[in-house]
Every structure is written in C-alpha cells, then in structure tokens.
Amino acid sequence: MKRISILFLIFSTFLYSQKIQIVDAENSQPIANARIVLSDQLMYTNEDGFAPLDGNSKDFEVSASGFHKEKLNTFQNVVRLKPYVKDIEEVKIIDIDIKNLFEDLYKNYHKRYYDEPSLYDVTFKSKGFNNDKLFFMVIAEAKLWSKSNAYNFKYGYRKDYDEMLQMQLNNVKFYKKNESESIFNIKTKDVSHDEIGNYFFSYEIYRMLLNMRMKNSKNVGRLLSEDVDLQLIGIKIKSENGIEIEGEITYDKKDKVITLYNLNYMQGGYPVYKKVNTDGKEFEYQLGNANVTFDFYKKEGKYIQALKKTSGEQFFIIHDGKKDERKFSTEIIYNTFAKSDKKGLISKVDFTKNIWENIPVKEDKESTILLSKEEQEFINQK
C-alpha cells in the first residue's frame, strides 16, 4: 500500500470520528482494552486508552477489567472509571475448585454461550517484533462466520475447517513490513487444530483441561474479590509437562460462565522442536511466554464473544546458527453481531495463507480503528 494512502487513512480517521479516552479515575492513566458498547456496535480502546467515537453517540456503556462500569447518556471526551477493589480478608482464604469449574463449563458450553450460526464484522490486528524491534503490522476489516461458535473436533480431524469457521477479508486498512534478510520467515503450510482452535473459547477451555487433567499437575484457584454475582478468581496451574499457567478470570456464579479470561502461559520449559517454513527451510522453534484474553457480553440470555487477543514474548527461532527472539500480538475485535444461516460466506479466505495475502472483498464502513502512538510512528517511518 502506498504511503500517501496510509496517511490519508490516518487523517480521515481523525476527521470523521471524535476521540474518546478512558482513564483510571485515581491516577488518570489510560486504560487499554476498555470496552465501549453502543446499541449496534462494539469497540475497544487502543494501548493509549483512545477509541474513535462519533460525537453524537449517546446511551452507551464503558467497562474494563478491574473497574466499575459507567453508563453515559451523551458523549464525553474523557471517561474516568473507578477501580473496583474489594479484597477478601486475608484470614479468610477461599479456595475455588477450578478443575471442576472448567469441567462444568466445557460440558455445558453450548447451553451458556451463543451456539447458533453467527456473522460478525471484525477488526483484525497483528504485530510482530524481531529482537524487540517492531517489523510488521497489519490492521484489516473482515467478516467472520461461525456455525456454532465452538470448535468441532470432527471437522478438525478431517481438516474441514470451513464447516465451523469462515472469514472474508474486506479491507486492509494498514499494512507495513520492514523487509530484511535477518527476519526469518516462520510461516508454515500446515493448518493445525491449534491455529483454528485459537479462534474459539471452547478450544481454550479444552486446552486448559488437558493441563489440569495430567496426573501430577497442581491446580490452585483463589477467590480474590466478589461483587454480587461476579467473582474475580486467581488461577495457578503447574502442569506435568513443564508448562505453568497463571492469571485471573471473571466468573458469573449465577450464569456459571467465564465473562473475562486473562491467563499467562509460561512455556520456556517445553522442549525445542523443528518446523519447516513455506520456503522449505527447516528451523528450530522454542516456545516462550504467552497471554490469552477472551471477553464476552450477554445478549438474549447467552454470552457472545467480544474480544480475542493473544500476545507472546521470548519465542526463539534458530536457523543457520542464528537465534532470534520473536514477540507478537494478534487481536480480533467483534464490532458487530448478527444471526446467520448455515451456508456461511461466499468469498472465503484461504487459511493456509496469511489472512492479509488473500484478495479483499471491498466493503468500506465507518472506521473503528485508531492507531496508538507506537503504531503511528511505525507507519510513518520511511
């Protein structure tokens, strides 16, 4: 994409949308990934706490993990969220059977989360770092279709992924990659259970249970705070295979669902393994530390996905005597939701390619994309 078109997109975003910033009421620090829910649209703030929002917007809700929700009747440039702090008394340590919680959730997933054919307008963002330097970024608008909003292993084993997930690329808003011989291509031709499964929270629950079910795994759950039906639960898992998992979930004890999931996987102890990239070159791959986030909201009695984000650091690529560290982040924001049919999309991306390498089906709409300071500086580099 030409530089002038990129700059036009940046300026047009500011021209046609006002900015709203969500900050911590106690210290005025920006809140990233704060959720803004309008009547027909959903968006999240960027790393600097900003989101593009029409100045005529009214009757919308703002929320973020660890903060009280705010309902606003009219637009405000700055919204201050009050932190929610209600610690359980130190002497009153409350253990939570997280294995039982996850087993129950996996067994009843289709009863509690929306499980009918769905169509979403999504914003897809991916960034890659090589040795701590940002070298790649893409932000695209797409449509995402799912038959049941859950991973189906029957289709997965047959590699018939289109039966459960389809994507249509609509518009690549920003794309930049610094070409360098030192940046090794790690894309492979294989499409795996994990690659497609990562789109589904049901698959993440399955992956967690695999770690918890191992004979010598240790699982600890602690109630950190409670607000009516919402519980903040801290989780620590030491898996038999050397992977350690810790983080927090927000659990609705009335509806028996996880509404916000934010866990870290420490995988440095996992053995190095070999892979072959799309150029036919073999390399060694060392897993690092990853963060997985899912966010949901309730609609018509069931929970619908709002955000999926994965980031990682200390992933190492070893090839031809050279060892590089990779960091990455991939984010999908589900801007709109609609009920669909079982037929899916006419134009579908080929998941064996990088998504942005597919041919877009132009469908421009009002942008919900606002670059962070770091992203703008990267785009503006010559």
Disulfide bonds with the S-S distance in Angstrom:
none
